[in-house]
Amino acid sequence: MAALLITLLGAVAGAILVPQELARRDAQPIPTHSPMHRKPPRAGAAAAQQIPFVRGVCWEGAGKIDSTDLDPLLRIRANWISQTPFGWQRGLDTPEIRSAHGASGDGARRHHGFWGESDEGIVATTRWAHARGIRVLLKPHIWTRSGWSGSIAMKNEQDWAQWFAEYRAFILRYADLAERSGAEALAVGTELGGTTKRDREWRSIIADVRRHYRGTLVYCANWAEDLHHTQFWDALDWIGVQAYYPLSDQPGPTTEMLVHGWDGPLADLETIARIWGKPVVLTEIGYHSLDTAASRPWEWDLPGSLSMETQARCYEALFQAVSDHPVVHGVFIWKWHADYARAGGPGDTEYSPQRKLAEAVLARGYTAIEKRGI
């Protein structure tokens, strides 16, 4: 039996480890450790809480909009949006965090960003979403021009103490905003893998957030990095995954190939969900309109040739793989632009599914899920 278990674990790990040539990022280096290096399942772990399937999109918080800009979401049967205000760090190892409202702790000079990322814009968009029966995940995100946020790490204990103090002020501010606006869910963090091994500090922050906000809490982990070493999932309500899994290195893969590409990632997610007894929500997932879209979905400047068909097949495979899956309880599609008339379109190679074949696939997939009542 032990030998069989080892063989099975090795097969799963092998299925989801990315070949070395696919594991290189310009801004987001992929770790080489096996995602199956996990603790054994905890005795008495509760069954994952059943939630209605999240039919979400990642809403672009750009310029000022009006309520009608959310109407296209009704056509695709979306029932959630995420909204992302940003905090900014000068460098990966500098502890100061600033936002559109100045420094997190000392009220220093103000920075002006997009209306849709401001308090006013977030509250208005939330109100208009609620009027259409759409729920909201508020998903604050730390950004730095020095590299990927997953590589943020301090040089010494003094800087770590300052970083967590500033991050606490940053996230509690948005916990208060989420509570005030009635957002149904809040991300306590997004792709901060260089920090999440500091379990004690994160548990303290989560406990503080609970005192400010009464809704659902999630951490949004990178699929190949902090998803596998985060140990505070038990303090949260959802396991969030930024799910840019490579599915095929072949240009223009078939839907069948793409569905098969989900075998390893889904086996990994089943393991994590079983260990922690929490539902999994794919808090970001998206594909370029390129024939190479399935090879390195995380790569912003992915080379390839325009292919609406490949992007559409990626979404077909996503719905075939996850819409009836026992541990995946929802997805947020990256990315949905507020100005629908100018978004996407047949010549666009970027992530947006709008006004492309992928939008029709998205609408069919979400409508089918809604009709099944899952």
N, C-alpha and C positions, 0 to 999 in steps of 0.2 A: 504493500500500500504506500509506504513512504517513497519507494522508488517511482511509483506511478505518479504521486503528487509532484515530486520534483520534476518529472518529465513534463507534466501538464503545465506547471508554472514556467518552465523553460520555454515551452512552445508559445505560451501567451506572451512572455517577455520578448521572445524573438520576433513575434508577429508585429509588435508595436515599436520596437526599436528602429530608429530611422537610420538608413545607410549613411555612412560618413559624409558622402557628397551632398546629401540632403539636409545634413545636420549643421550647416553653417549659415548663420544669419549675418546680415550687414549690421543690424542694430540690436538683434535679439539672439545671442548665442544659445544654442541648444545644448543642454547638458548631456554627458555621455553615460551617466549612471542609469541603471535599469529602473524603470518605473515600478517594478515589482518588488523592490526593496522596501517592504512594508512590515509593520508589526503584524503578528497573527491576529485574526478576528477577536475582538474583545468579547468576553463572556457576557451574555445578557444584553448585547447591543440591541436597541429598540428597532423595530421595523420602520422603514422609511415612511415618513408622513405622506399620506396621499394628498396631492394638490391637483386642481384642474390643470391641464396641459397649458403651459405658457406659450402663447402664439405671439412672439414678440419681435420688435424691430429696435435697432439702436438709432434713436432719433438724433438728428444733427441739430445741435443748439447754436445756430448761426444768427443771422440778422432778425429783426423784429418781424413777427408773423401775426396772422389773425386766426381765429378759431377754425375757419374753413380749410386751412392748410392741413388739418388732421383728417379731413374727410376721405382722402384716398386710402387711409388705413382701414376704413370700414369695408371697402371693396375687396380687400385681401383677407378680411376677417381676422385682423390682428386684435388681440385683447390685452396686450402690454406694450409699453415703450420703456426704454431706458433713457435717462437724461444724464449728461456727463459734464459737470463743472470741473475745472482744473485747478490744481495747485502746482506751483513751479519751484524747481530746485536748480540752482546755478550749476551744480556738479553732482556726480554720483556719490561723492563722499563729503558733501557739504551739508550740514544739518539744518540750514535755514529753509523754511517753506513759505512761499508767498502765494497769494491768490489774487483775484480781481478786487479783493477787499483789503489788500495790504498784507503785511507780515502776519503770520498766524497768531502771534502772541502779543505784539507790542503796538499794533495800530500804526505801523510805519506807512510810507507813501503808498497811495492807491494805484493799482494798475487797472486799465480798462480793457475788458474783453468783449466778446459777443453778447448781445442782448439775451440770446437763448441760454447762455451759461450764467447769467446774472440771477440774483434772487427773484427779481421781478419777472424775468422770462420763465424761470423754472416754475414759479407759482402759477403764472398765467397758463402755461402749457399744461400743467397738471390739472388745473381747473377745466380746461377745454377737453382734455382727454377723459376725465371723469364724466363729463356731460355726454360723452359718446360711449360710455361703458368700458373704457380702456383704463387699465391699471398702470401704475408707474413704479419703476425701479429707479431710485436716485443712486447714481454710480460715480461718486467723486474719484478723480484719477490724478496721480502725481506725474508730472512730465518734466523731463530735463533734456536740454539739447546736447548733453554730453554723452548720451547713450540710452539704452533701454532701461526703463524703470525697474525691471527685474534684477538689475545689477546694482541697485542702490545699496551701499554698505558703508558704514562709518569706519574711521581709522582707529578710534580708541573709545574707551568707555564714557569719557566725558561727552564726546560727540554723539554717541548713542543715546545718552540721557537727554541731550538737547533735542535730537531728532524726534524721539518718541514724545517729548513734551510738546513740540511744535505740531507733530502729526495728531496728537490727542486734541489740541485746540482746533486744528483744521477739521477733523472728522466730527467732533462734537458740534461744531457750528452747523454742519450739514445734517447731523442728527436732529438738531432743533428745527432746521428748515423742513426736513422730511416730516416731522411730527406736525408742524404748523400747516403744511400744505396738504397733509393727508396722504402722502405717498405710501403705497402699500408695502414697499420693500426698500431696503437701504443696503448698499455695499459698504462694508467697513473698510475695504481696501481692494485694490485692483492690481494684480501682477507686481507684487512687491517681494519677490522671492528671496532677495538678499536680506530681508528683515524678518521673515516669518519663522526662522529657526529660533528666534528669541521669544519663546512661547510665553514666558511669564509676562512680558510687557504687553503682548497682544491680548492675552486673557484679561489683563487689567483694563485695557482700552475697550474691549468688547463689553465688559461689565459696566463701564461708565456709559457707553452708548445705550445700553439697555435702560439706564436710568433716565435718559433723555428722549428715547424713542420706543414706541410700543409695537411697532410693526415687525415684519419679517427681516431677518438679518442674513446676509450672505457675504462670503469672501470670494472674489473672482480670481481664481488661480490660473496661471499659465499651464497649458496642457502637459508640457514636458518638463516643468521645473517645480514650482512650489506646490502643485497639486499633490506631489508624491512625498514631500517632506513636512508639509503642514500638519501639526498635531492638535490644533484647536478647533477642528470641525465640530466636535461635540458641543461647543459653546454657541454654535450658529444653527440656523434653521435649514439652509440650503448649502449644498456643495456646488459652488459656481466654477465653471470651466470656460476659459477662453480657448475655444476648441478648434484651433487651426491645425488639425491633424493632416499630415500628408497622406493622400489616399492612393496615388498612382504617380509614377515618374514617367509615364508614357503620354506624349501629347495626344489630346483628343481621346481619352479613354472612354470605353463604353459604360453605360449605366451599371451593367453587371460587374465590371471591374471595380467601379467605385463603391458599390454596395459591399463587395468583398473586402475592400480597403478598410471598411468600418469594423471588421471582425476583431482585430487586435485592440483598437481603442475601446470598443464596447466591453470587451472582456476585462480590460483595466478598470473601466468605470464601474462595472459590476462588483469587482473586488473592493474598490474603495467604498462604494455604497453599502456593501455588506459589513465591512469593518466598522463604519461609523453610524450606520442606521439612519442615513439622511438621504433625501431626494437629491438628484443631480439635475442642475439646470445649466444648459450651455449658454452662458451669459454673453458670449460673442462667437459668431461663426459667419464666415463670408468667403466669397470667391470672386476673383477677377473674371472679366469677360475675355478670357484668353484660353488658348488650347492647352496651356501649361497650368491652368488654375488649380488643379488638384495636387500638384507636385510640392509647392511650398506656399500654401495659402497665406502664411504670415508675412510674406515678403512684399513690401509696398511697391518696389520697382521691379516686379517680376518680369523677366523677359518672356516673350511669346508672341503669337499671332492672334489677332482678333478672332474670337469664337463665342458667339452667343450660345451656340449649342452646348459647348462644354460647360459653361456656367450653369445652364439650365439642367444638364444632366447631373451636375454636382448636387443641386437642390433635389432633384428626383431621388438620387441615392440617399440623401439625408433623410427625407421623409420615409423612404422604404426601410431605412435602418433604425430610426429612433421613434417614429410616431406610435408604435405599439410596444416599445421597449419597457420592461418593468422598472428600470431605475432612472431613466431619463424622462424628466417631467416638464421639459420645455426648452425652447431655443429663442435667442435674440439674434436676428439677422443684421449683419453689418453690411451696408449702412443705408439709412433712409433719410433722404434730404427733404427739407420742408418745402422748397420751391419745386413742386412736382413737375411743372411744365418744362423746366430746364434740367431736370435730373436725369442721369443715365442716358438712355436712347441707343439706337442701333449702332452708332459709331464709337460708343464709350467703352474703354477697356477697364475701367475702374470697378470697384466692388458693388456699387449700387445695382440692385435688380430692377430698378424702376424703368418702365417703358422698354423692357426687354423681354425675351422669351422667359427669363427666370422669374419675372413678376407673375406671369400666368401660372407657372409651376408653384410658386409660393401661394398664390390664391387658391389653387386646387388643393394643395396640401393642407392649408389651414382650414379651408371649408370642410374637407373630409374629416379632420380631427374634431371640428366643432360639431358636425352632425353625429359623430360617434359618441359625443358627450364625455370625452376623456379629459 
